[in-house]
Amino acid sequence: MTPQAPGPAAPLARPPRLRPGSRVAVVAPSGPVPADRLEEGLAVLRDWGLEPVVGPHVLSSQTELDYLAGADRDRAADLQAAWSDSSVEAVFCARGGYGAHRMVDLVDWTAIRAAGPKAFVGYSDITVLHEAFALRAGFATLHGPMVATETFLKDAPTREHLRATLFEPETVRTLGLESAGTLVPGRARGVLYGGCVSLLAADLGTPGGRAGARGGLLVIEDTGEEPYRLDGILTRLLRSGALDGVAGVACGSWQECGPYEKIRAVLADRLGPLGIPVVEELGFGHGPTALTIPLGVPGVLDAPADGGRCTLTVEVPALL
């Protein structure tokens, strides 16, 4: 039987922080990775004093299913091998795209859990793996930029926030760009979970999927979902009961999802009736700057009614 971690009200096991000389792995659980961007990303990791190693299939692709970075079993094997290697202290995803749903059940989560927590970084399609690490292994993870993506390579604040989270996590416990605003006022506390909202909806009813989120603080963002599609995604989560008991919601970017006023209207219509604090445009996800959001740790969401600064504060450092 697949081991089940505590529910969202219970903090998860945090990994150790990184230090100069840490050996880290780069894997591609989803889409194909451009070689030039991968090399740029590896150079950044080396500049941080890390020793990156690349999974054997990171630059693989398939002829017919060219949206995948190689075969499902190969992508799963790269993740499994990186996690099982005791010399590897963190695992970075090269990019998102599509494909994590196809390989997540090929991973031996009992062995992953036995190997213990490590820093795991990614977002977008990697949401599927964040949920698996939380629910099947009991590990906290990092919803953060991927090393072969444009945001990581081109945006200095994005890189610095991830670097600080990995090396000096006590310095980045209050999160939120100046763009953050109150959609529904209030203050809430809970354990952080979430990611790309379309992936959360796609995970409903799957083996090892989340049955509920009572007491959790939900963080959501997405890309390329038109307002009516976002409405459908949120409606599915509501109808399934997946949002029953959620303490608060922090929203990130909605890149290429249409005019933001229409996105805001959908968020207000679908989330407002929950009667919980909702913050918009906090500054994570597919936007031009992507803050690193710890998942599986307790946090406090502040959404002032008077126009004050909206923040998400993690109550403990993301890494030990």
C-alpha positions as CSV (number, residue, x, y, z in Angstrom):
1,M,0.0,0.0,0.0
2,T,1.3,3.5,-0.8
3,P,2.2,5.3,2.4
4,Q,0.0,8.3,3.2
5,A,1.4,11.4,4.8
6,P,-0.5,13.5,7.3
7,G,-3.2,15.8,6.0
8,P,-2.6,19.5,5.1
9,A,-3.1,20.6,8.7
10,A,0.1,18.8,9.7
11,P,3.5,20.2,8.8
12,L,5.7,17.9,6.7
13,A,9.3,16.9,7.1
14,R,11.6,19.7,6.0
15,P,14.9,19.0,4.1
16,P,18.3,20.3,5.2
17,R,19.5,23.6,3.7
18,L,22.2,23.6,1.0
19,R,25.7,24.9,1.5
20,P,28.6,25.6,-0.9
21,G,29.8,22.3,-2.4
22,S,26.4,20.6,-2.1
23,R,25.8,18.1,-4.9
24,V,22.5,18.6,-6.6
25,A,20.6,16.7,-9.3
26,V,18.7,18.1,-12.3
27,V,15.9,16.0,-13.7
28,A,13.2,16.4,-16.4
29,P,10.0,14.7,-15.2
30,S,7.8,16.4,-17.9
31,G,8.6,18.2,-21.2
32,P,11.8,18.2,-23.4
33,V,14.6,20.5,-22.3
34,P,16.5,22.9,-24.6
35,A,20.2,22.1,-24.3
36,D,21.3,25.7,-24.4
37,R,19.0,26.8,-21.6
38,L,20.0,23.8,-19.5
39,E,23.7,24.8,-19.8
40,E,22.8,28.4,-18.7
41,G,20.9,27.1,-15.7
42,L,23.7,24.7,-14.7
43,A,26.2,27.7,-14.9
44,V,24.0,29.6,-12.4
45,L,24.0,26.6,-10.0
46,R,27.8,26.4,-10.2
47,D,28.0,30.1,-9.6
48,W,26.1,29.5,-6.3
49,G,28.9,27.0,-5.4
50,L,26.8,23.9,-6.0
51,E,27.9,20.8,-7.9
52,P,25.1,19.9,-10.3
53,V,24.7,16.5,-11.9
54,V,22.3,15.9,-14.8
55,G,20.0,12.9,-15.0
56,P,20.8,10.5,-17.9
57,H,17.5,11.3,-19.7
58,V,17.2,15.1,-19.2
59,L,17.9,15.9,-22.8
60,S,15.9,12.9,-24.2
61,S,12.8,13.3,-26.3
62,Q,10.3,11.1,-28.1
63,T,9.8,11.1,-31.9
64,E,6.0,10.7,-31.9
65,L,5.2,12.2,-28.4
66,D,7.6,15.1,-28.8
67,Y,6.1,16.9,-25.9
68,L,7.8,14.5,-23.5
69,A,11.4,14.4,-22.3
70,G,11.8,10.7,-23.1
71,A,9.9,7.7,-22.0
72,D,7.8,7.7,-18.8
73,R,9.9,5.0,-17.1
74,D,13.1,6.8,-17.9
75,R,11.9,10.1,-16.5
76,A,10.7,8.3,-13.4
77,A,14.0,6.4,-13.1
78,D,16.0,9.6,-13.2
79,L,14.0,11.1,-10.3
80,Q,14.2,7.8,-8.4
81,A,17.9,7.5,-8.9
82,A,18.6,11.1,-7.8
83,W,16.6,10.7,-4.7
84,S,18.1,7.4,-3.8
85,D,21.7,8.8,-4.2
86,S,22.8,9.7,-0.7
87,S,25.4,12.1,-2.1
88,V,22.7,14.3,-3.7
89,E,21.2,16.9,-1.4
90,A,18.6,18.5,-3.7
91,V,16.7,17.8,-6.9
92,F,15.9,20.6,-9.3
93,C,13.5,20.2,-12.2
94,A,14.8,21.5,-15.5
95,R,11.3,22.6,-16.8
96,G,7.6,21.8,-16.6
97,G,5.4,21.3,-19.7
98,Y,3.5,18.1,-19.6
99,G,4.2,14.5,-18.5
100,A,4.4,14.3,-14.7
101,H,1.0,12.6,-14.5
102,R,2.3,9.9,-16.8
103,M,5.3,9.0,-14.6
104,V,4.3,9.8,-11.0
105,D,2.8,6.3,-10.4
106,L,6.0,4.7,-11.7
107,V,8.0,6.1,-8.9
108,D,8.6,3.9,-5.8
109,W,7.3,6.3,-3.2
110,T,8.1,3.9,-0.3
111,A,11.7,4.0,-1.3
112,I,11.5,7.8,-1.7
113,R,10.2,8.1,1.8
114,A,12.8,5.8,3.2
115,A,15.6,8.0,1.6
116,G,14.4,11.0,3.6
117,P,13.6,14.6,2.6
118,K,15.7,16.6,0.2
119,A,15.1,20.1,-1.3
120,F,12.9,19.6,-4.4
121,V,12.2,22.6,-6.7
122,G,9.8,23.1,-9.5
123,Y,6.4,24.4,-10.5
124,S,3.8,24.2,-13.3
125,D,3.4,20.5,-14.3
126,I,5.7,19.7,-11.3
127,T,2.6,20.4,-9.1
128,V,1.8,16.7,-9.6
129,L,5.1,15.7,-7.9
130,H,4.7,18.3,-5.1
131,E,1.4,16.6,-4.2
132,A,3.0,13.2,-4.4
133,F,5.9,14.2,-2.2
134,A,3.5,15.6,0.3
135,L,0.9,12.9,0.3
136,R,3.0,9.8,-0.4
137,A,6.3,10.6,1.3
138,G,5.4,13.3,3.8
139,F,8.0,15.8,2.6
140,A,7.9,19.6,2.3
141,T,9.0,20.9,-1.1
142,L,9.6,24.2,-2.9
143,H,7.3,25.7,-5.5
144,G,10.0,27.6,-7.3
145,P,11.6,28.4,-10.7
146,M,13.1,25.7,-12.8
147,V,16.7,25.9,-14.0
148,A,16.2,25.8,-17.8
149,T,13.3,28.3,-17.9
150,E,13.4,31.9,-19.1
151,T,12.2,33.3,-15.7
152,F,15.1,31.7,-13.9
153,L,17.7,32.6,-16.5
154,K,16.5,36.2,-17.1
155,D,15.1,37.5,-13.8
156,A,17.6,38.3,-11.1
157,P,15.0,38.6,-8.2
158,T,13.6,35.2,-9.1
159,R,17.1,33.6,-8.9
160,E,18.1,35.4,-5.7
161,H,14.9,34.5,-3.9
162,L,15.4,30.8,-4.7
163,R,19.1,31.0,-3.7
164,A,18.2,32.6,-0.4
165,T,15.5,30.0,0.3
166,L,18.0,27.2,-0.3
167,F,21.0,28.6,1.6
168,E,19.5,31.2,4.1
169,P,15.8,30.2,4.5
170,E,15.4,32.2,7.6
171,T,15.9,35.5,5.6
172,V,12.9,34.9,3.3
173,R,10.0,34.0,5.5
174,T,7.8,36.9,4.5
175,L,6.6,36.6,0.9
176,G,4.8,38.9,-1.4
177,L,5.6,41.4,-4.2
178,E,4.2,44.9,-4.1
179,S,1.6,43.8,-6.6
180,A,-0.2,41.7,-4.0
181,G,-3.6,42.9,-3.1
182,T,-6.7,41.9,-1.0
183,L,-9.4,40.1,-2.9
184,V,-11.2,38.9,0.3
185,P,-10.0,40.5,3.5
186,G,-8.9,38.5,6.6
187,R,-6.1,36.6,8.2
188,A,-5.6,32.8,8.1
189,R,-3.1,30.2,9.3
190,G,-2.5,26.8,7.8
191,V,0.0,24.5,6.2
192,L,0.8,25.5,2.6
193,Y,-0.1,23.3,-0.3
194,G,-1.0,23.8,-4.0
195,G,0.6,24.9,-7.2
196,C,-0.8,25.1,-10.7
197,V,-4.5,24.9,-10.2
198,S,-5.3,23.0,-13.4
199,L,-3.0,20.2,-12.2
200,L,-4.6,20.2,-8.8
201,A,-8.0,19.6,-10.5
202,A,-6.5,17.0,-12.8
203,D,-5.1,15.1,-9.8
204,L,-8.6,14.7,-8.2
205,G,-9.6,11.0,-7.9
206,T,-6.2,9.6,-8.9
207,P,-4.2,7.1,-6.9
208,G,-2.7,8.8,-3.9
209,G,-4.5,12.1,-4.7
210,R,-5.6,14.5,-2.1
211,A,-8.9,13.7,-0.6
212,G,-9.4,17.0,1.3
213,A,-7.6,20.1,2.4
214,R,-9.2,21.1,5.7
215,G,-7.0,23.5,7.6
216,G,-4.7,24.1,4.6
217,L,-3.5,27.4,3.0
218,L,-4.0,27.0,-0.7
219,V,-1.6,28.6,-3.2
220,I,-2.7,28.7,-6.8
221,E,-1.6,30.0,-10.2
222,D,-1.7,28.9,-13.8
223,T,-0.9,29.8,-17.4
224,G,-2.8,29.6,-20.7
225,E,-6.2,29.0,-19.1
226,E,-8.9,31.4,-20.4
227,P,-11.4,32.8,-17.8
228,Y,-14.1,30.2,-18.6
229,R,-11.6,27.4,-18.3
230,L,-10.4,28.7,-14.9
231,D,-14.0,28.9,-13.9
232,G,-14.5,25.3,-14.7
233,I,-11.3,24.3,-12.9
234,L,-12.3,26.1,-9.7
235,T,-15.9,24.8,-10.0
236,R,-14.6,21.2,-10.2
237,L,-12.5,21.7,-7.1
238,L,-15.5,23.2,-5.3
239,R,-18.0,20.5,-6.4
240,S,-15.6,17.7,-5.5
241,G,-15.2,19.0,-1.9
242,A,-11.5,19.5,-2.4
243,L,-11.8,23.1,-1.0
244,D,-13.9,22.3,2.0
245,G,-12.3,23.7,5.1
246,V,-9.5,25.5,3.3
247,A,-8.3,28.3,5.6
248,G,-7.2,30.8,3.0
249,V,-6.1,31.2,-0.6
250,A,-3.0,33.0,-2.0
251,C,-3.1,33.6,-5.8
252,G,0.0,34.1,-8.0
253,S,0.3,34.9,-11.7
254,W,-2.2,34.1,-14.4
255,Q,0.1,34.4,-17.4
256,E,-1.6,34.3,-20.8
257,C,-5.0,33.7,-19.2
258,G,-6.7,36.7,-20.7
259,P,-7.4,40.2,-19.3
260,Y,-6.7,40.2,-15.6
261,E,-10.0,42.0,-14.7
262,K,-11.8,38.9,-16.1
263,I,-9.6,36.6,-14.1
264,R,-10.2,38.6,-11.0
265,A,-14.0,38.4,-11.6
266,V,-13.7,34.6,-11.8
267,L,-11.6,34.3,-8.6
268,A,-14.0,36.6,-6.7
269,D,-17.1,34.7,-7.9
270,R,-15.7,31.2,-7.2
271,L,-13.6,31.8,-4.1
272,G,-15.4,34.7,-2.5
273,P,-18.4,32.7,-1.2
274,L,-16.0,30.5,0.8
275,G,-15.7,33.3,3.3
276,I,-12.0,33.0,3.7
277,P,-9.1,35.4,3.1
278,V,-8.0,35.6,-0.5
279,V,-4.8,37.5,-1.7
280,E,-4.2,38.1,-5.4
281,E,-1.0,38.7,-7.4
282,L,1.3,37.6,-4.6
283,G,4.2,37.1,-7.1
284,F,4.7,33.3,-7.8
285,G,4.1,31.1,-10.8
286,H,4.5,31.8,-14.5
287,G,4.9,35.6,-14.2
288,P,8.0,37.6,-14.9
289,T,9.2,37.3,-11.3
290,A,8.5,34.0,-9.5
291,L,9.0,33.9,-5.7
292,T,9.8,30.5,-4.2
293,I,6.9,29.3,-2.1
294,P,7.6,26.6,0.5
295,L,4.9,23.8,0.5
296,G,4.2,21.7,3.5
297,V,5.2,24.3,6.2
298,P,2.8,26.4,8.4
299,G,2.2,29.9,7.2
300,V,0.0,33.0,7.9
301,L,-1.8,34.8,5.1
302,D,-2.6,38.5,5.8
303,A,-5.2,40.2,3.5
304,P,-5.8,43.6,5.1
305,A,-9.1,45.3,4.4
306,D,-7.6,48.8,4.7
307,G,-5.2,48.5,1.7
308,G,-2.2,47.5,3.8
309,R,0.5,45.2,2.5
310,C,-0.7,41.7,1.7
311,T,1.8,39.0,2.8
312,L,2.3,35.3,3.2
313,T,4.6,34.5,6.1
314,V,6.0,31.1,6.7
315,E,6.3,30.4,10.4
316,V,9.4,28.3,10.1
317,P,12.3,28.4,7.6
318,A,11.6,26.3,4.6
319,L,14.7,24.2,5.1
320,L,16.4,23.1,8.3
